[in-house]
């Protein structure tokens, strides 16, 4: 071995051993984990806000159309069917849920 060169001990498989996690690393890991958790919580809050906005807007349209006598209960059922056909993976937009959106809009 020449002067100034360093060697890294290798495991039986020929790869260098993993460095030991220190308390300093543990603190950094915990900080990163907390950032992830906090970001997920903020994202869920944003999604909830967007959904409330969506439900309000749907309720507003349905309420306006029914109040103006442009729509009746049958049209809302047709809307539910249309949504089910055009967006089959989407759940929660049945006739009764669409009327709940209207009730939400009219209540709040």
Backbone as CSV, one residue per row, in Angstrom:
resi,resn,N_x,N_y,N_z,CA_x,CA_y,CA_z,C_x,C_y,C_z
1,UNK,0.845,-1.153,0.000,0.000,0.000,0.000,0.900,1.228,0.000
2,UNK,0.602,2.161,-0.882,1.453,3.343,-0.958,1.017,4.363,0.068
3,UNK,1.970,5.245,0.386,1.726,6.283,1.373,0.667,7.249,0.841
4,UNK,-0.362,7.602,1.678,-1.383,8.568,1.299,-2.609,7.922,0.679
5,UNK,-2.550,6.665,0.321,-3.747,6.055,-0.244,-4.606,5.501,0.875
6,UNK,-5.887,5.482,0.641,-6.789,4.944,1.649,-7.554,3.787,1.046
7,UNK,-7.915,2.881,1.860,-8.722,1.763,1.396,-9.980,1.714,2.239
8,UNK,-11.044,1.228,1.633,-12.303,1.080,2.329,-12.514,-0.405,2.529
9,UNK,-12.827,-0.759,3.770,-13.071,-2.169,4.059,-14.297,-2.616,3.290
10,UNK,-14.235,-3.819,2.737,-15.350,-4.335,1.969,-15.960,-5.519,2.684
11,UNK,-17.263,-5.658,2.470,-17.939,-6.799,3.066,-17.618,-8.044,2.268
12,UNK,-18.147,-9.159,2.707,-17.903,-10.425,2.026,-18.434,-10.394,0.593
13,UNK,-19.387,-9.552,0.307,-19.939,-9.468,-1.042,-19.114,-8.546,-1.938
14,UNK,-18.158,-7.881,-1.392,-17.311,-7.006,-2.195,-17.792,-5.570,-2.255
15,UNK,-18.847,-5.225,-1.518,-19.335,-3.850,-1.500,-18.968,-3.208,-0.179
16,UNK,-18.756,-1.912,-0.177,-18.413,-1.240,1.072,-19.576,-1.357,2.059
17,UNK,-19.283,-1.461,3.339,-20.363,-1.541,4.325,-21.125,-0.222,4.377
18,UNK,-22.388,-0.312,4.743,-23.203,0.899,4.861,-22.738,1.706,6.063
19,UNK,-22.723,3.026,5.910,-22.332,3.843,7.055,-23.409,3.760,8.141
20,UNK,-22.973,3.873,9.349,-23.872,3.808,10.498,-24.642,5.126,10.603
21,UNK,-25.937,5.032,10.852,-26.751,6.233,11.032,-26.435,6.820,12.396
22,UNK,-26.064,8.079,12.380,-25.715,8.751,13.629,-26.924,9.504,14.161
23,UNK,-26.807,10.006,15.375,-27.879,10.815,15.937,-28.127,12.045,15.066
24,UNK,-27.063,12.595,14.493,-27.197,13.748,13.606,-28.035,13.367,12.393
25,UNK,-27.756,12.202,11.801,-28.533,11.729,10.663,-29.981,11.499,11.062
26,UNK,-30.173,10.938,12.230,-31.534,10.655,12.717,-32.351,11.939,12.785
27,UNK,-31.753,13.021,13.245,-32.444,14.304,13.333,-32.803,14.818,11.934
28,UNK,-31.889,14.678,11.000,-32.147,15.113,9.622,-33.245,14.258,8.997
29,UNK,-33.204,12.960,9.256,-34.230,12.061,8.734,-35.600,12.455,9.285
30,UNK,-35.656,12.732,10.582,-36.913,13.124,11.214,-37.424,14.439,10.637
31,UNK,-36.521,15.373,10.361,-36.913,16.654,9.782,-37.523,16.458,8.393
32,UNK,-36.899,15.623,7.584,-37.400,15.343,6.234,-38.755,14.636,6.312
33,UNK,-38.871,13.690,7.216,-40.136,12.976,7.394,-41.250,13.931,7.799
34,UNK,-40.950,14.895,8.668,-41.939,15.887,9.094,-42.333,16.788,7.925
35,UNK,-41.370,17.173,7.091,-41.686,17.978,5.902,-42.671,17.241,5.005
36,UNK,-42.446,15.950,4.824,-43.341,15.144,3.996,-44.737,15.115,4.606
37,UNK,-44.817,14.839,5.898,-46.117,14.774,6.575,-46.853,16.108,6.506
38,UNK,-46.142,17.191,6.769,-46.766,18.517,6.726,-47.272,18.853,5.326
39,UNK,-46.497,18.507,4.306,-46.904,18.780,2.925,-48.130,17.963,2.550
40,UNK,-48.169,16.727,2.983,-49.347,15.889,2.705,-50.589,16.476,3.359
41,UNK,-50.457,16.961,4.579,-51.597,17.553,5.282,-52.089,18.804,4.554
42,UNK,-51.156,19.640,4.095,-51.542,20.848,3.347,-52.201,20.476,2.029
43,UNK,-51.717,19.438,1.368,-52.307,18.995,0.106,-53.740,18.508,0.326
44,UNK,-53.966,17.756,1.383,-55.321,17.285,1.681,-56.264,18.448,1.960
45,UNK,-55.757,19.455,2.659,-56.567,20.641,2.930,-56.931,21.345,1.631
46,UNK,-55.979,21.442,0.725,-56.230,22.087,-0.565,-57.274,21.315,-1.353
47,UNK,-57.163,19.999,-1.356,-58.124,19.165,-2.069,-59.513,19.355,-1.487
48,UNK,-59.609,19.382,-0.162,-60.901,19.566,0.494,-61.517,20.901,0.094
49,UNK,-60.722,21.947,0.061,-61.206,23.269,-0.331,-61.722,23.254,-1.763
50,UNK,-60.998,22.606,-2.650,-61.400,22.525,-4.057,-62.705,21.739,-4.188
51,UNK,-62.847,20.649,-3.441,-64.077,19.860,-3.500,-65.276,20.656,-2.987
52,UNK,-65.094,21.396,-1.896,-66.185,22.223,-1.377,-66.606,23.240,-2.428
53,UNK,-65.642,23.832,-3.085,-65.911,24.786,-4.162,-66.688,24.115,-5.298
54,UNK,-66.267,22.920,-5.681,-66.950,22.171,-6.736,-68.396,21.895,-6.352
55,UNK,-68.611,21.377,-5.138,-69.964,21.044,-4.696,-70.851,22.288,-4.651
56,UNK,-70.284,23.392,-4.192,-71.028,24.660,-4.146,-71.452,25.074,-5.560
57,UNK,-70.526,25.018,-6.501,-70.831,25.431,-7.881,-71.862,24.518,-8.540
58,UNK,-71.753,23.214,-8.315,-72.747,22.284,-8.854,-74.118,22.597,-8.254
59,UNK,-74.152,22.793,-6.947,-75.407,23.114,-6.274,-76.018,24.404,-6.783
60,UNK,-75.165,25.374,-7.057,-75.659,26.660,-7.570,-76.331,26.485,-8.926
61,UNK,-75.713,25.753,-9.831,-76.278,25.542,-11.165,-77.606,24.801,-11.070
62,UNK,-77.627,23.722,-10.288,-78.852,22.939,-10.151,-79.956,23.799,-9.532
63,UNK,-79.645,24.541,-8.485,-80.627,25.399,-7.830,-81.182,26.444,-8.796
64,UNK,-80.298,27.074,-9.529,-80.713,28.119,-10.478,-81.625,27.550,-11.567
65,UNK,-81.251,26.384,-12.097,-82.033,25.769,-13.173,-83.413,25.336,-12.671
66,UNK,-83.471,24.776,-11.473,-84.760,24.339,-10.931,-85.618,25.549,-10.565
67,UNK,-85.019,26.571,-9.973,-85.765,27.781,-9.599,-86.346,28.487,-10.813
68,UNK,-85.640,28.448,-11.911,-86.106,29.095,-13.143,-87.052,28.183,-13.934
69,UNK,-87.376,27.039,-13.355,-88.264,26.055,-13.983,-87.697,25.522,-15.303
70,UNK,-86.376,25.602,-15.455,-85.743,25.023,-16.644,-85.534,23.522,-16.456
71,UNK,-85.356,23.117,-15.217,-85.121,21.713,-14.889,-86.136,21.251,-13.864
72,UNK,-86.370,19.927,-13.872,-87.134,19.314,-12.793,-86.321,18.138,-12.267
73,UNK,-86.915,17.359,-11.352,-86.187,16.233,-10.757,-85.661,15.261,-11.817
74,UNK,-86.436,15.085,-12.886,-86.026,14.151,-13.937,-84.739,14.572,-14.640
75,UNK,-84.558,15.858,-14.803,-83.342,16.345,-15.464,-82.125,16.090,-14.574
76,UNK,-82.290,16.228,-13.273,-81.185,15.959,-12.351,-80.803,14.482,-12.426
77,UNK,-81.788,13.608,-12.534,-81.507,12.171,-12.704,-80.765,11.934,-14.023
78,UNK,-81.154,12.650,-15.082,-80.445,12.533,-16.368,-79.003,13.023,-16.247
79,UNK,-78.808,14.096,-15.495,-77.455,14.610,-15.260,-76.609,13.554,-14.556
80,UNK,-77.176,12.920,-13.543,-76.448,11.860,-12.825,-76.056,10.742,-13.782
81,UNK,-76.978,10.351,-14.658,-76.678,9.318,-15.650,-75.601,9.763,-16.623
82,UNK,-75.678,11.014,-17.048,-74.683,11.563,-17.975,-73.281,11.532,-17.355
83,UNK,-73.182,11.967,-16.107,-71.887,11.960,-15.414,-71.376,10.529,-15.288
84,UNK,-72.253,9.596,-14.952,-71.850,8.189,-14.806,-71.344,7.615,-16.138
85,UNK,-71.973,8.000,-17.242,-71.544,7.507,-18.564,-70.249,8.151,-19.042
86,UNK,-70.126,9.447,-18.843,-68.973,10.160,-19.396,-67.735,10.091,-18.514
87,UNK,-67.943,9.807,-17.229,-66.822,9.695,-16.294,-67.041,8.482,-15.392
88,UNK,-66.921,7.271,-15.960,-67.285,6.053,-15.222,-66.480,5.799,-13.949
89,UNK,-65.295,6.310,-13.848,-64.482,6.093,-12.636,-64.884,7.032,-11.500
90,UNK,-65.661,8.029,-11.811,-66.065,9.038,-10.834,-67.205,8.511,-9.969
91,UNK,-67.103,8.698,-8.681,-68.131,8.251,-7.738,-68.681,9.449,-6.976
92,UNK,-69.905,9.306,-6.470,-70.468,10.335,-5.606,-71.346,11.354,-6.293
93,UNK,-71.716,11.115,-7.554,-72.542,12.082,-8.268,-73.856,11.449,-8.719
94,UNK,-74.460,10.735,-7.773,-75.769,10.140,-8.017,-76.830,11.232,-7.949
95,UNK,-78.054,10.888,-8.335,-79.162,11.838,-8.281,-79.308,12.409,-6.869
96,UNK,-79.312,11.522,-5.868,-79.493,12.007,-4.491,-78.324,12.884,-4.043
97,UNK,-77.111,12.544,-4.445,-75.959,13.377,-4.073,-75.988,14.722,-4.788
98,UNK,-76.488,14.752,-6.015,-76.607,16.032,-6.722,-77.626,16.928,-6.015
99,UNK,-78.706,16.330,-5.515,-79.666,17.130,-4.744,-79.054,17.608,-3.428
100,UNK,-78.156,16.810,-2.868,-77.448,17.262,-1.651,-76.554,18.465,-1.964
101,UNK,-75.965,18.482,-3.151,-75.144,19.640,-3.561,-76.026,20.882,-3.631
102,UNK,-77.223,20.712,-4.167,-78.170,21.827,-4.233,-78.523,22.303,-2.823
103,UNK,-78.813,21.352,-1.947,-79.161,21.695,-0.560,-77.996,22.417,0.125
104,UNK,-76.774,21.946,-0.120,-75.582,22.595,0.439,-75.515,24.051,-0.020
105,UNK,-75.704,24.261,-1.327,-75.653,25.619,-1.867,-76.741,26.497,-1.229
106,UNK,-77.960,25.987,-1.163,-79.077,26.789,-0.662,-78.989,27.029,0.838
107,UNK,-78.322,26.150,1.571,-78.195,26.296,3.017,-77.083,27.273,3.387
108,UNK,-75.979,27.212,2.650,-74.824,28.028,3.010,-74.569,29.116,2.002
